Amino acid sequence: MLKLPSLFKPVYYKRYTYKPRYYDEEKEKREERRKELENTQGSDRKSFREFARSKWAKERKTQQKQSNTRLVTIILVLLAVTYFIFRGSF
């Protein structure tokens, strides 16, 4: 099929291959520190994991205990308020 001449130029989108360069100094320091720790710990990695898990489990238990205590306190306050409301109205 023959192509007819056009009065308008076809639209060609410009394509860029821009790759941004960004230097994050904090990230570099974290990576260096992590590599140092991995080199110094070596086989202690398993013991570190166990330590971290036990610490997180302990924190989770204390948070759960605080949450339960707070819930019981709120229920008691609400019960006391309802008692005084009904006691005063009769």
Secondary structure, DSSP 4 states (H G I P E B T S, - for coil): -PPPP-SSPPP-------------HHHHHHHHHHHHHHHHHGGGHHHHHHHHHHHHHHHHHHHHHHHHHHHHHHHHHHHHHHHHHHHHH-
